[in-house]
Amino acid sequence: MPTRMDPRTRSAIDAYGPVAKEYRDQVRLRRPVADVRRFASFARRDDLVLDVGCGPANDLRVLRDAGLHPVGIDLSFGALTEARVLLPRHPLVHADFEDPPFLDRSFGGLWMSGSFAHLPRDRWRDTLARLLRLIGSGPVYFTCHRGRADLEPFNDPLLGEVHVSAATEDEVEALLRSLGVSDVSVEVRPDLRMDRRVPWVVALGRVKG
């Protein structure tokens, strides 16, 4: 079972609900289509994949269009409500991804786009290890803010002040490899919503069963 949720994490989760539609609209034309295609090339067509912290379905439709069957999990009820408007028949789960309600080896891939942004850094490793047990084999996609912040205040133009954690590209690669993810490639890119003001680390690898 996860430890008690940090109140800064809870505050960030609560911030997404009231602006879920606006949040999705900000990246509507800037979804990571090329990354999804690479991710899908490592998976088997029609595999179930888990979109961790799916929010208001930012990437679910793109994953689906790539021939996968994504399942979304998020703790923001407001974000999931907006996702349901967009994808009324899609599997969406309101749950804590630190304690996911799925059996091990249920999925053929993990999509984690900014999923760990509001977790304390000392929870990243255990949380990722738990999530990786959900896949027998398949692709792993992970993005986060670039830096060394550990739930430090961050002024988001849409969410307001939230607390954000970050990691360097070397730290992300080392974390993934230490947990058995192979063929890891890592890049630094501008954030989809805030361009070059906020660099992001983007990593893709795979678990081989």
Contacts in CASP RR format, 6 or more apart in sequence:
PFRMAT RR
TARGET T0000
AUTHOR 0000-0000-0000
METHOD contacts of the structure
MODEL  1
MPTRMDPRTRSAIDAYGPVAKEYRDQVRLRRPVADVRRFASFARRDDLVL
DVGCGPANDLRVLRDAGLHPVGIDLSFGALTEARVLLPRHPLVHADFEDP
PFLDRSFGGLWMSGSFAHLPRDRWRDTLARLLRLIGSGPVYFTCHRGRAD
LEPFNDPLLGEVHVSAATEDEVEALLRSLGVSDVSVEVRPDLRMDRRVPW
VVALGRVKG
1 99 0 8 1.000
2 96 0 8 1.000
2 98 0 8 1.000
2 99 0 8 1.000
2 123 0 8 1.000
2 127 0 8 1.000
3 123 0 8 1.000
5 96 0 8 1.000
6 119 0 8 1.000
6 120 0 8 1.000
6 151 0 8 1.000
8 118 0 8 1.000
8 151 0 8 1.000
8 162 0 8 1.000
8 163 0 8 1.000
9 118 0 8 1.000
9 119 0 8 1.000
9 120 0 8 1.000
9 151 0 8 1.000
9 163 0 8 1.000
11 162 0 8 1.000
11 163 0 8 1.000
12 117 0 8 1.000
12 118 0 8 1.000
12 159 0 8 1.000
12 162 0 8 1.000
12 163 0 8 1.000
12 164 0 8 1.000
13 75 0 8 1.000
13 76 0 8 1.000
13 118 0 8 1.000
14 76 0 8 1.000
15 156 0 8 1.000
15 159 0 8 1.000
15 160 0 8 1.000
15 162 0 8 1.000
16 23 0 8 1.000
16 55 0 8 1.000
16 56 0 8 1.000
16 76 0 8 1.000
16 78 0 8 1.000
16 79 0 8 1.000
16 159 0 8 1.000
17 76 0 8 1.000
17 77 0 8 1.000
17 78 0 8 1.000
17 79 0 8 1.000
17 81 0 8 1.000
17 82 0 8 1.000
18 78 0 8 1.000
19 158 0 8 1.000
19 159 0 8 1.000
20 55 0 8 1.000
20 56 0 8 1.000
20 76 0 8 1.000
20 78 0 8 1.000
20 79 0 8 1.000
20 81 0 8 1.000
20 82 0 8 1.000
20 83 0 8 1.000
21 56 0 8 1.000
21 82 0 8 1.000
22 158 0 8 1.000
23 55 0 8 1.000
23 56 0 8 1.000
23 58 0 8 1.000
23 79 0 8 1.000
23 158 0 8 1.000
23 159 0 8 1.000
24 55 0 8 1.000
24 56 0 8 1.000
24 57 0 8 1.000
24 58 0 8 1.000
24 82 0 8 1.000
24 86 0 8 1.000
26 158 0 8 1.000
26 193 0 8 1.000
27 58 0 8 1.000
27 192 0 8 1.000
27 193 0 8 1.000
30 192 0 8 1.000
30 193 0 8 1.000
31 58 0 8 1.000
31 59 0 8 1.000
31 62 0 8 1.000
31 192 0 8 1.000
32 59 0 8 1.000
32 62 0 8 1.000
32 113 0 8 1.000
32 192 0 8 1.000
33 62 0 8 1.000
35 141 0 8 1.000
35 202 0 8 1.000
35 204 0 8 1.000
36 59 0 8 1.000
36 62 0 8 1.000
36 63 0 8 1.000
36 66 0 8 1.000
37 66 0 8 1.000
38 204 0 8 1.000
39 49 0 8 1.000
39 63 0 8 1.000
39 66 0 8 1.000
39 109 0 8 1.000
39 111 0 8 1.000
39 139 0 8 1.000
39 141 0 8 1.000
39 204 0 8 1.000
40 63 0 8 1.000
40 66 0 8 1.000
40 67 0 8 1.000
40 68 0 8 1.000
40 139 0 8 1.000
42 138 0 8 1.000
42 139 0 8 1.000
42 204 0 8 1.000
42 205 0 8 1.000
42 206 0 8 1.000
43 49 0 8 1.000
43 68 0 8 1.000
43 108 0 8 1.000
43 109 0 8 1.000
43 138 0 8 1.000
43 139 0 8 1.000
44 108 0 8 1.000
45 67 0 8 1.000
45 68 0 8 1.000
46 67 0 8 1.000
46 68 0 8 1.000
46 69 0 8 1.000
47 68 0 8 1.000
47 69 0 8 1.000
47 107 0 8 1.000
47 108 0 8 1.000
47 109 0 8 1.000
47 138 0 8 1.000
48 68 0 8 1.000
48 69 0 8 1.000
48 70 0 8 1.000
48 71 0 8 1.000
48 106 0 8 1.000
48 107 0 8 1.000
48 108 0 8 1.000
48 109 0 8 1.000
49 63 0 8 1.000
49 68 0 8 1.000
49 69 0 8 1.000
49 70 0 8 1.000
49 71 0 8 1.000
49 107 0 8 1.000
49 108 0 8 1.000
49 109 0 8 1.000
49 110 0 8 1.000
49 111 0 8 1.000
49 139 0 8 1.000
50 70 0 8 1.000
50 71 0 8 1.000
50 72 0 8 1.000
50 73 0 8 1.000
50 100 0 8 1.000
50 102 0 8 1.000
50 106 0 8 1.000
50 107 0 8 1.000
50 109 0 8 1.000
50 110 0 8 1.000
50 111 0 8 1.000
50 131 0 8 1.000
50 134 0 8 1.000
50 135 0 8 1.000
51 59 0 8 1.000
51 60 0 8 1.000
51 63 0 8 1.000
51 70 0 8 1.000
51 71 0 8 1.000
51 72 0 8 1.000
51 73 0 8 1.000
51 111 0 8 1.000
51 113 0 8 1.000
52 72 0 8 1.000
52 73 0 8 1.000
52 97 0 8 1.000
52 110 0 8 1.000
52 111 0 8 1.000
52 112 0 8 1.000
52 115 0 8 1.000
52 131 0 8 1.000
53 72 0 8 1.000
53 73 0 8 1.000
53 74 0 8 1.000
53 75 0 8 1.000
53 97 0 8 1.000
53 112 0 8 1.000
53 113 0 8 1.000
53 114 0 8 1.000
53 115 0 8 1.000
54 60 0 8 1.000
54 70 0 8 1.000
54 72 0 8 1.000
54 73 0 8 1.000
54 74 0 8 1.000
54 79 0 8 1.000
54 80 0 8 1.000
54 83 0 8 1.000
54 92 0 8 1.000
55 74 0 8 1.000
55 76 0 8 1.000
55 79 0 8 1.000
55 80 0 8 1.000
55 82 0 8 1.000
55 83 0 8 1.000
56 78 0 8 1.000
56 79 0 8 1.000
56 80 0 8 1.000
56 82 0 8 1.000
56 83 0 8 1.000
56 86 0 8 1.000
57 82 0 8 1.000
57 83 0 8 1.000
57 86 0 8 1.000
57 87 0 8 1.000
57 90 0 8 1.000
58 113 0 8 1.000
59 70 0 8 1.000
59 111 0 8 1.000
59 113 0 8 1.000
60 70 0 8 1.000
60 72 0 8 1.000
60 83 0 8 1.000
60 87 0 8 1.000
60 90 0 8 1.000
61 86 0 8 1.000
61 87 0 8 1.000
63 70 0 8 1.000
63 111 0 8 1.000
64 70 0 8 1.000
64 87 0 8 1.000
64 90 0 8 1.000
70 90 0 8 1.000
70 111 0 8 1.000
71 91 0 8 1.000
71 92 0 8 1.000
71 93 0 8 1.000
71 107 0 8 1.000
72 83 0 8 1.000
72 90 0 8 1.000
72 91 0 8 1.000
72 92 0 8 1.000
72 93 0 8 1.000
73 92 0 8 1.000
73 93 0 8 1.000
73 94 0 8 1.000
73 95 0 8 1.000
73 97 0 8 1.000
73 100 0 8 1.000
74 80 0 8 1.000
74 83 0 8 1.000
74 92 0 8 1.000
74 93 0 8 1.000
74 94 0 8 1.000
74 97 0 8 1.000
75 94 0 8 1.000
75 95 0 8 1.000
75 96 0 8 1.000
75 97 0 8 1.000
77 94 0 8 1.000
80 92 0 8 1.000
80 94 0 8 1.000
83 90 0 8 1.000
83 92 0 8 1.000
84 90 0 8 1.000
84 92 0 8 1.000
93 101 0 8 1.000
95 101 0 8 1.000
97 115 0 8 1.000
97 127 0 8 1.000
97 131 0 8 1.000
98 119 0 8 1.000
98 123 0 8 1.000
98 127 0 8 1.000
98 130 0 8 1.000
99 130 0 8 1.000
100 130 0 8 1.000
100 131 0 8 1.000
100 134 0 8 1.000
102 134 0 8 1.000
103 134 0 8 1.000
104 133 0 8 1.000
104 134 0 8 1.000
104 136 0 8 1.000
105 133 0 8 1.000
105 134 0 8 1.000
105 135 0 8 1.000
105 136 0 8 1.000
106 134 0 8 1.000
106 135 0 8 1.000
107 134 0 8 1.000
107 135 0 8 1.000
107 136 0 8 1.000
108 135 0 8 1.000
108 136 0 8 1.000
108 137 0 8 1.000
108 138 0 8 1.000
108 139 0 8 1.000
109 135 0 8 1.000
109 138 0 8 1.000
109 139 0 8 1.000
109 140 0 8 1.000
109 207 0 8 1.000
110 131 0 8 1.000
110 132 0 8 1.000
110 134 0 8 1.000
110 135 0 8 1.000
110 139 0 8 1.000
110 140 0 8 1.000
110 141 0 8 1.000
111 141 0 8 1.000
112 131 0 8 1.000
112 140 0 8 1.000
112 141 0 8 1.000
112 142 0 8 1.000
112 143 0 8 1.000
113 141 0 8 1.000
113 143 0 8 1.000
114 142 0 8 1.000
114 143 0 8 1.000
114 144 0 8 1.000
114 145 0 8 1.000
115 142 0 8 1.000
116 124 0 8 1.000
116 127 0 8 1.000
116 128 0 8 1.000
116 142 0 8 1.000
116 144 0 8 1.000
116 165 0 8 1.000
117 144 0 8 1.000
117 145 0 8 1.000
117 164 0 8 1.000
117 165 0 8 1.000
117 166 0 8 1.000
118 151 0 8 1.000
118 162 0 8 1.000
118 163 0 8 1.000
118 164 0 8 1.000
118 165 0 8 1.000
119 127 0 8 1.000
119 151 0 8 1.000
119 165 0 8 1.000
120 150 0 8 1.000
120 151 0 8 1.000
120 165 0 8 1.000
121 150 0 8 1.000
121 151 0 8 1.000
121 165 0 8 1.000
121 167 0 8 1.000
122 150 0 8 1.000
124 165 0 8 1.000
124 167 0 8 1.000
124 175 0 8 1.000
125 175 0 8 1.000
125 178 0 8 1.000
125 179 0 8 1.000
128 142 0 8 1.000
128 175 0 8 1.000
128 176 0 8 1.000
128 179 0 8 1.000
129 179 0 8 1.000
132 140 0 8 1.000
132 179 0 8 1.000
132 180 0 8 1.000
132 181 0 8 1.000
132 207 0 8 1.000
135 207 0 8 1.000
136 207 0 8 1.000
136 209 0 8 1.000
137 206 0 8 1.000
137 207 0 8 1.000
137 208 0 8 1.000
137 209 0 8 1.000
138 206 0 8 1.000
138 207 0 8 1.000
138 208 0 8 1.000
138 209 0 8 1.000
139 204 0 8 1.000
139 205 0 8 1.000
139 206 0 8 1.000
140 176 0 8 1.000
140 181 0 8 1.000
140 203 0 8 1.000
140 204 0 8 1.000
140 205 0 8 1.000
140 206 0 8 1.000
140 207 0 8 1.000
141 203 0 8 1.000
141 204 0 8 1.000
141 205 0 8 1.000
142 172 0 8 1.000
142 176 0 8 1.000
142 202 0 8 1.000
142 203 0 8 1.000
142 204 0 8 1.000
143 200 0 8 1.000
143 201 0 8 1.000
143 202 0 8 1.000
143 203 0 8 1.000
144 165 0 8 1.000
144 166 0 8 1.000
144 167 0 8 1.000
144 172 0 8 1.000
144 200 0 8 1.000
144 201 0 8 1.000
145 154 0 8 1.000
145 164 0 8 1.000
145 165 0 8 1.000
145 166 0 8 1.000
145 167 0 8 1.000
145 191 0 8 1.000
145 198 0 8 1.000
145 199 0 8 1.000
145 200 0 8 1.000
145 201 0 8 1.000
146 166 0 8 1.000
146 167 0 8 1.000
146 168 0 8 1.000
146 169 0 8 1.000
146 188 0 8 1.000
146 199 0 8 1.000
146 200 0 8 1.000
146 201 0 8 1.000
147 166 0 8 1.000
147 167 0 8 1.000
147 168 0 8 1.000
148 166 0 8 1.000
148 167 0 8 1.000
148 168 0 8 1.000
149 164 0 8 1.000
149 165 0 8 1.000
149 166 0 8 1.000
150 165 0 8 1.000
151 163 0 8 1.000
151 164 0 8 1.000
151 165 0 8 1.000
152 163 0 8 1.000
152 164 0 8 1.000
152 165 0 8 1.000
153 161 0 8 1.000
153 162 0 8 1.000
153 163 0 8 1.000
154 161 0 8 1.000
154 162 0 8 1.000
154 163 0 8 1.000
154 164 0 8 1.000
155 161 0 8 1.000
156 162 0 8 1.000
157 194 0 8 1.000
158 193 0 8 1.000
167 175 0 8 1.000
167 201 0 8 1.000
168 201 0 8 1.000
169 186 0 8 1.000
169 187 0 8 1.000
169 188 0 8 1.000
169 201 0 8 1.000
169 203 0 8 1.000
172 186 0 8 1.000
172 201 0 8 1.000
172 203 0 8 1.000
173 184 0 8 1.000
173 186 0 8 1.000
173 203 0 8 1.000
176 184 0 8 1.000
176 203 0 8 1.000
176 205 0 8 1.000
177 184 0 8 1.000
180 207 0 8 1.000
181 205 0 8 1.000
181 206 0 8 1.000
181 207 0 8 1.000
182 205 0 8 1.000
182 206 0 8 1.000
182 207 0 8 1.000
182 208 0 8 1.000
183 205 0 8 1.000
183 206 0 8 1.000
184 203 0 8 1.000
184 204 0 8 1.000
184 205 0 8 1.000
185 203 0 8 1.000
185 204 0 8 1.000
185 205 0 8 1.000
186 201 0 8 1.000
186 202 0 8 1.000
186 203 0 8 1.000
187 201 0 8 1.000
187 202 0 8 1.000
187 203 0 8 1.000
188 199 0 8 1.000
188 200 0 8 1.000
188 201 0 8 1.000
188 202 0 8 1.000
189 199 0 8 1.000
189 200 0 8 1.000
189 202 0 8 1.000
190 196 0 8 1.000
190 197 0 8 1.000
190 198 0 8 1.000
190 199 0 8 1.000
190 200 0 8 1.000
191 197 0 8 1.000
191 198 0 8 1.000
191 199 0 8 1.000
191 200 0 8 1.000
END
